[in-house]
Amino acid sequence: MSDEPSSSVEFRREGGSTNDPPEGCRSRSGSSSSSGSLVGEAEEDYCENSPWVFIPEPMFTKIFLYLEPRDMLNAGQTCKRWNKLSRDDYIWRKYFQREFNVDTNIGLKPGAESWRSEFKRLTDNVPMVMTDVLTNHSHQVLHVSFSHNGKMFATCSKDGFVIVWNSAYPSTIRDSYDMRKLSWKYTQFSQFNQSDTLLLVSGVHFGSPHSTSGEIAVFTVQNGFRLRCRVTNRPYDIFGTWFSDQHLLSGDLHWLAHLVSSSILWLNKANQEVDSEHTPIRNQLYKFYNRNASSIRAIMVANCPWLGDEKKDEEGAEGPSTSDAAGQKPTTEDEEDDRRIGNPLSHYQMNQDQAMDNMYRAGRVFIPDIDLDFPYVPLENNDYASPIHYLDEYRREYEDSYYESSDDCLDDDDDQEDDDMSETEDLDNLCPKYLIFSTGSKTYTPHQIGFKRISSVNFPRRVDPGPSLKERIALRDRQRELENETPPMEANWANYEAVADRFDKVDKLIDLHGHIIGMGLSPDHRYLYVNSRPWPKNYVIRNPLEPPPIAQEIDIHVIDLMTLKKVGTMLRAHKAYTPNTECFFIFLDVCDNYVASGAEDMHAYLWDRYYGVCLTKYQHDDVVNSVAFNPRDNEMLVTTSDDYEIKIWRSLSQAKKLGIQPVGKAIEFRKLKSRTTACH
């Protein structure tokens, strides 16, 4: 890495000359700062005849392109002409592409002022300097999540604690709770509700080493940190999620036969302190069929207002696609395109085998062949993470996607009291949603992304008491008599077609042909980013309990939720080392400008969302499990690690504004450009 003392380029004010003019433009007396009018006139006359005056602008441009950006900015302070030339956007575009390894075919980001302003953003406004190191957890820190207002973030750890922090500098503990009091083994996941009044915390119960039992707890974060309710959750890595401001989703798993089970998703009230035994507190939302020992995991809910504008075709053109998980034949890409006329074509399925060629040889992962849609150019320096390659339609849709913000469906009132919220009104006039989860059909490890469209839910307002005890006894006796006469036939759970009417269908499945280890939504809920460790090409799974070996490299896939098509991918992005049987989640996060992910190589990585280039990696002393951006400030990033530490990273601009003395600095990839191969 370069010994350059600072990665920042100082962007001075765009005024006129502040330094001495070029030597050829000095007065005959040799003075460059004479206050006499005669000397000033002589200087002006001599400058008009200077050779510098006659150099054409294209020549100046060529000269400036040989300079470093910092040197050109300094030269721009020499005189008005040089100042004007130093702000030429053609020069800054060349600098931008050269310094950040951006493909020359990628245009300026929609909405950006200029290439110069984009250079400044990626130099001064990327989280780069470490301003806090929090060491209050006594074990591995597994997850971090921010409140929507950006004022708090919560961390979960194997020490059993959940800690809520104030995000203002310096970060301090706001509240904490030891979940071991409730027989929890550790906390694993947390999420604030939309109004930032409640915190969902998911964790693992004590039990046998192979136990899948978990629980979700909900805490109030206003007017005291109080435990509000507890909900069972199985398996624990379903995590749970907020469905609305006052309702959450949890899961349950029931085994039906060998390798066959059902996953039930429950809609729960966040407040279960009811006054009447006839008031319901939860209701079954979906029941899915699982085969080959798989199950539903890592559920999340995306608000998709564009779904409300679609018209359903009576013949099911927009209806549920068939699914492997349901035991049905998957539709082909051509059939999908016939059903979704006008959607951008995805060549993922037809080219995915080509992209996976030579991935494995003698147990070692090799660089895959170039994919026609997602070209992959290897880099000489192995420390550099690969760029994200998008289809053209991603960048065409980038600017327009924000008008479909999921916030249009939600009330964002920081001062709202949670006790004033009506649970019944909370489910009225719901924005159309997608239920998103990871699952599998070939083996128990998750290798598919499932989508289920949610347009409305029915939550009973009163529990039906049902028949009396006397009536139940009489009903049971009649059933026994009937069973003695004609014994009921046992359902063949292994035959999905025979029991399909007992389960809900998955609308769409996308198979990533690898172990899914993390998912994150863009702020507008338009794009889903997925961490996956790929399988070998053409690997035949003979036993669902013996999943394929997985690559050490983590791929990132980008899925457009408007079309349910893959619009981007990043091959060999960052590292993971655990085998498939011990593989765990590496959480990633997405903000308006950037994508970040943890990795098992003791670093976290950050990419620019639009240009796709990797900008920075953040150091830890062990696996980085989770990352999170401040949703109100993209210049603040939090990383958590197995080294027991939480690190907070802020931009150079923000650190300077707050007067923070950094305690460390991330590795900036543009400083490695001399030892890497450009991406174009």
N, C-alpha and C positions, 0 to 999 in steps of 0.2 A: 504494500500500500504506500501511496505517496506520503512524503514527509511534509506535505503542504500544511502550514499551520492552521488554516481555516478553510472550510469548504464553501463559505458564504461569499457571494459577490456583492460588494457594497454598491447599492444603487443610489447614486447621488441625485440631488435635485436637478431638474432638467433646465436649469437656467443657462445663461451665457458663460463666457470665459471666466474662470476663477484662477487659473494658473498662468504661467508664462506662455507666450505664443511660441511657435516653432522657431528654432534658432535663425532660420533664413528670414524671418519676419521681424527681427529685432531692429531697432533704430541704428543708424550708422555709429552713434556714440557707444553702442553696446548696451545701453540701458534699456531694460524692459519695463521699467516702472517710473519713468520720469514724469514729474508733474507739470513740467513746462509745456506751454501750448506749442512753441516752435518745435520742440523735440517730438511732441505728439503728432504734428503735421508731417514731420520728416518720417516718422515711423509708418504713418498711414501711406505716404507716397511710396516708401520702400516696399511695403507689403504688397502693393498692387503690382510691383515688378518682380516679386519673389517667384522662384521656380515652383514653390508649393501651390501658388495660385493657379498655375496652368495645368496641374495634374488633373486629369478627368476623374469624375466620380467612380466609374467602373474600376479604375486603377486603385483608388483609395479603398474600395470595397474588397478588392483582392488582397490588398495589404492587410486590412483589418482582419480578414479571415485567417491570417497566419498568427494573429495575436490570441492570447487568452482573453476571455470575457472581462476579467478584472483589469487587464492592461488596456483593453479598448475603452473601458469606462474612464480610466485615468486619462487616456488620450483625448477623450471627448470633452475634457475640462480645459483643453488648451485654447480653443477659439470657437467662435460660433459655428463656423463651417464644419469643423471636426465634431462638434457637439451634435449637429444635425445628422451628420453621417453615422455617428455612433448610435443613433436611435433608429436607424434604418431597419425595417422589419425583415427584409431579405437576409441581412446579416444575422439577425437574431434567430431566424428560422434555421440557418445553417449551424449556428452555435448549438441550438436546442437539439437538433438531430445528432450532432456530433457528440455533445457532452452526455446526453441521456440515452444514446443508442436507439433512437426512435426511427422506425421505418420511414423512408422518404415518401412513401405513398400515403401516409396518414396525414390528413389535413389538420388545421387548427381546431382545437376543441370548440364545439358550438357554444356561443356565449362568452368566449374568452376575448379580452380586449385586443391582444396582440401576442406575437411570439415572445416579445420581450417580457410582457407581464407573466406569461406562462413559465419562462425561464426563472423569473423572480419567485413565482409560486413554488416551483420544485426545488428552489435553492433555499429560500427563507421561510417557507410556510409548511414544510413537511416536518412531522415530529422527528426530531433529530437528536436533541440533547436530553440526557437523563437528569431530571430535576429532583426526583424523590426515589428513595429505596425504602420500602416498608417491610419490616421483618417481624411483624406481630404474630404471624402464624407459626406454629411449631412443627408443621409437617408440610408435605407437598401441597401447593396451591393449584387447584384443579380448574377453577373457572372464575371469570370476572364478567360482570354485566353492569351497564350504566342505566340510571334513570332517564326518562325521556327529556326531562328538563336539564339534564347534564350536571345537576348539583350534587349527585350522589353516585357511588358505585358500590357494588357488593362483591365479596370474594368468598369462595367456598374452598374447603381444604380437608385433607385427610386427618387433620387434628380434631374434626367434628364440629368446628365453629363455623358460623356464618358471621361475617363482619361487614357492616355498612360504614362507608367512609365518606367524608366530605371531600369533594373533588377540588375545591379551591386550594391554592398553594399557601402554605404547605398542607398536604393532606393529613387529616386527623380522623380518629375513630369517632363515629357518630353513635353507633350501637353495635352490640354483638350478642350472640346467643350460643351456648354450648348445647348442641343437639344430642350429645351423648347422654344427657339427662333423659331423653326420650328413647333410649336404646338404639340410637343411630350409630352406625359404624363411622360414617363420614358424610359430609355434604359434598354434592357434586355439581349442582346447577342452580342458578337463580335467575329471576326475571321480574322486573317491575311491571305493574299494570299501567295502562295508558295514562291515568291521572296521577301516577306516582304516589298513591296513597297506600298501596299494598305491595308486599314483596313475596313472591312465590319461591320457595326453597325446596329442592329435591335432593334426596339422599338415599343411602343404603343402610338397611337394618343389620344389626348383628345376627350372625347365623353361621351356617356351614360355609366352607370356602366357595362352594358352587351355588350358594343361595342367590336367587334373583329377586328377593323381596326388597321392596323400597317403600318410601312414603314421601308425600308432599306436605309441607307445612306452609301456612300463609301467615305473615306478620303484618301488623299495621306499622307504618313508618311516619305517621303524623300523630302528634300528641302522645308520644311514647312508643316504644318498640314492644308490642304485645303480640303474643301468639293468639291467632284468631281461629284457626281451624286446622285439622289434620285429615289427610286423605290417603288411603292406601294406593300404592302404585307398583304394578308388577308387569313386566320386569322393570328394574330400577332405571335402566338406560332408555326407557321411553321418555324420561325427564319430566314430562308435563309441560303445559303452556297455558297462557291466558287466552281464552276464547273471546271474552269481552272484558269490560272494566271490572265486572263483579262476578264473573264466572270463569272457571278454569277447566281444563281437560286433564284427565288421568286415565290410566290404563289398567287392564287386568288380563291375565293369561290363563286359559283353561285347556288342559290336554284332553283330546278326544280319542286318540288312538296313537299307535306308535308313529312318531315323527309328524303327527297331525295335531294341530291345536287351533284355538280361536282367540283372537285379540279383541277385547271389548273396550271401547273408548267411552268414558263416562263424562257427562257435563255436570259439573259440581258448582254449587253456590260457594262463594268465598266466605260467606258468613253462615255458619251452621248452628248458631245459637238461636234456635227457633222457639217460639212460644207455644206452638201446637204440634202434637204428634202427627197431625194430619197435613202439615205443611211439608212438601217435598224439599229435599236438599240436594238431590242428584237425579239424573235421568240418563238412560242409555242412549248414546248418540249413534254409534256404529258398532257392528260386529263383523269382523273380517276373518276369512279362512286362511290359515297358514299351513303350508306343506313343507316337507323336508326339514323339519325342526326349526324353521324360521319363525320370526315374529315381527310385529310392528315396533319400531324404535324411533327415538329422536323426533317426536312429533312437533310440528310448528303450524301456525295459522297465518296465512297471508291475506290481507285485505285487497280485493281485486275489483274495484268499481267498474272496470270495463266489462266484467261479466254480466252486469245488469243490462247492458245495451245489446247483448247478443240475443238472437231469436232461435229458439229450439226448433229443429226440424222434426216433424211428426214421425219420420222414419228413423230418427236417431242419428242423423248425420253429424250432429254435434254432441251426441249422447255418449254414454260410457264406452270406451274402447275395451276390447277384451284384454284379459290379463293373465299372465303366467301364474301369478299368485293365486288366482281363482281357479286355476286348472284349465283355462281355456286357451285356444289358439291365439297368439298375438297377431294383430293386424300388420300388414306390410306398410312400408313407407308410401308406396303408390296409393294404397287404399286410404291412408291418413290424409294425403294431399287432396284426394278426391273429396273427402269430407270437409276439409278446411281450405276451401278455395280462397286464394289471395294471400295465404300465409307464406312467409319466406321458406324456400326449400332448404331442408337440412340434409346434407350428404353424410351425416354421421354414421348411419347404419351401413351404407354401401362402402364407405372408406375406412370404417373403424378397424377392419382386419388389416388393411394396409398400414395404418398408423401404428399397429401393435407388432409389426414384423420385427424379428430379431430382438425383442424385448428381453428375452432370457436365453442364455446359453451357458450350460454347465453351472447353473445356479446363480449366475451373475447377470445383472441387468445391463443391457447395452442401449445405446441411443437408437430410438425408433426411426424408421424411414420417414421421409417427408410426406405429410398428408396434404392433399391438394387444397383442402379448405383451411387447414391450420398449419401453415409451413413452420417447420421446426429447424432452426439453425443452431448447431452446437456451438458452444463457446469454449475458448481455450482455457479460460480460468474457471476451475471447478467451483470457486466460491461464489460465482455469479449465478443468480437464480434466473430461470428462463422467463421470457416475457409471455404475457397472455396474448394469444392470437384470436381475434374476433372475426366473424363474418362481417361483410360490408353492411348488412342491414342493422347490426348492432349500433354502429356509429351513426347510421342514418336515423335510427330511432332514439338515440341517446338524449337529444335535446327535448324531443316531444314526450318522452316517457314521464317527465316530471309533472305534467298537468294531471296525470292519473294518480297523484300521490295518495297513499293509503290514509293520510291524515284527513282527507275529505270525508272519510267515513266515521271519524272519531271526534269527540269533544276533548279539546286539550285545554283544560282549565286547572292551572296549578293550585288554585285556592279552593278547589272543590272539596267538600268534606265527604268522606266515604260513607258515613252513616246516613247522609241525605240521599244517596243513590238508591233508587227503587230497583230491586232485582228483576221485577217483571218488565219495567220499562227498558232495562239494560239489554234485553233480547228482542225488543221491538224495532222494526225498521232496520234490520241488520244490513250492513254492507255485504254484498256477495263475497264469499271467501273461498280459498283453497285450503283444505287440510293437506299438509305435506308430511311425509314420513319416509324413513328408510325401511326396506324389507328385503326379502329374498324369495326365490323359488327353486333354486338349484342346490343351495346349501344353507346352513343356518347363519352364516355371516351375511350382513346386509350388503347387497350389491345392486339394488334397484331403488329408484326414487318413485314413490307412489303419490298420486294426486287424487283427491276426492273433492268435488265441488260442493260447497255448502251455500244454499240460497236462503234457507230458513230453518229454524229449529222449533220443536214443540216441547215446551217445558211445562209439565202439569202444574197448575196453581194449587191443587189440593190432592192429597193422596186418597185414593179410593180404599175405604176400610175393608172392602171385600166381604165374603160371607162370614157369618158368625162361627164360633167354634163348633157348635152343634151341627151346622150345615156342612162344615169342612169334614167332620167325622163321617157324616152320611155320604158325602161325595166320595171319600176315600173308600168306603165299603163298597159302593157301586162299582168303582174302578177295579177293585180287586176281583169282584165277581166277573166282570167282563174279561179281565186278564186270564182268569182260570179257564174261561170258555174259549177264547182266541188269544193265545200269547202274542204280544206285540213283536213285530220284526225289529231286530237291532239294526240301526242305521249303519250303512257302510261308509264310514267317514273318509276312507281313503279314496272313494269315488266322488269327486267334486260334483259331477253332473247330477248325482243322485240326491245331493243335499244342498245344492246351490241356492234353493229358495229360502234357506235358513240364514243366509249371510248377505251382507251388503257387498256390492261390486265396487272394485277400484276403477275409477274413470280412466286413469292413464298410468302406465308404468314406463319408466326409462331405465334401461339396463346399462350400467356403466362398466360392466365386466371387470370389476375390482371391488375391493373392500372399502366401503364408504366410512369415513372416519370424522366427518365434520360437515356442517351446512350453515349457511348464513344468508339472510335476505338483504337486498339493497334497501335503503331507507324508504323508497317509494313502493316497495314490495313488488317491483316489476321483474327483478332478476334474482335468481337463486344461484349462489356460488357453492360448489360442493368439493370437498377434499376427498380424494379417492386414491387408493394404492392398487395399481392394475394387476390383473392376473396374466399368466403367460398366454400367448396366442394359441388357440385351438386346444386348450387344456380340457381334458375329458374328466368330468367329476363322476366318479363311480360310487362314492359313498358321501352322502350329504353331511355326514359328521366329520369328514376329512376334507375341509375346504382347500382350494388351490393355494400354492405359495404366492406370496404377494411381493411386489417390488419394494425396494428401499426408497425409491423416489415417490413423492406425492404429486399426483396430477390435480389440477383445479379445472373443473368444468363449470360453464356458465349456461344457465337455462332461462329462456325468456318465458315468463309465466303467462304472457298474453297469447303466445302461440304454442306453448309447451314444446318448444324446439330448442336444441342445443345451438347456441350462437357463439360460443367461445370455448377454448380449452388452452391449457398450459401443461406441456409435458415435461417431466423431470424437473418439477418446480423446486421442491425442497425435500428434506430428508426425514425418514422414519426407519427404525431398525427392528422393532419388536416383531415377532412372528405372527402369523395369521391367528393362531389360537390365543394370543395374548394382546392382540391389537386393541388400542384404546382410542378415545376421541382426541383429536387435535382441533380445537375450536378455531374458527376464523370469523372475521367481522368485516363488514362492508359499510362505508360511509359515502357521501356524495362524491368525493374525489379519489378515495383510495380503497384498496383491499389489503388486509393484513392477515397473516396466519402464523400459528406457532409451528414448531418442527421439533424432531427428536435430535437434531444436531446441535442443540443448545443455543439456538437462535430463533428469533421471530423474523418474518420478512414482510416488506411492504411494497405494493405495486401501485402505480397510478391506474385508476380504473379505465380511463379513456384511451390513453396511449399504450397501456398494457405493459410498460417497462417496469422492471424491478428497480427500486430506488435505494432501499436501505435494508440492512439487517441489524437486529438488536441482540446484544450479547447477554447470555445467562450462563450459569455454571451447571445446568442440567436441562432436561427436556422442558421446552416451553409449551405448556398445555393450552393456554387460552390468551386471546388478545381482545381488546375492546376500544373503540373510538368513543370519545365524548360526542354524543349526537348533536350537541349545540356548538361544538368546537372541534373541527376536523384536525386542528393542530395539536391535539392532546390524545395520546395513546397509552393504554395500560397493558402491560404484559405480566403473566404469572407463570411460575415455573416449579419444577420439582426441587429446585434449590431452596425452597421455602420463602422465596422473595417475591415481592410485587414491585415492579419498576414502572415509574411514570415518565413518559417522554413527551417533551414539548418542542415546538419549533424554535428556531433561532430567533425569529421575530418576536414570538411570545415571551421567550425567556428574557430578551432584552427589555421588552415592555414592562414586565413584572419585576425587573431588577434581580433576576435569579442567577446565582452563581452555579453553573452546571456541575454535577458530580461525575459526569461521564458523557460519552458521545457515541452514537451509533456509527456503524461502518457505512459510508456512502459509496454506492457502486460507481458513480461517475468518476470517482478518484482512482478507480481501477481500470479505466478505459484504455490505458496504455498497454495493459496485459490481457485484454479481452478482444475478441473478434466482434466487430460491430454487427448489429442485428439486421443489416440491410446490405 
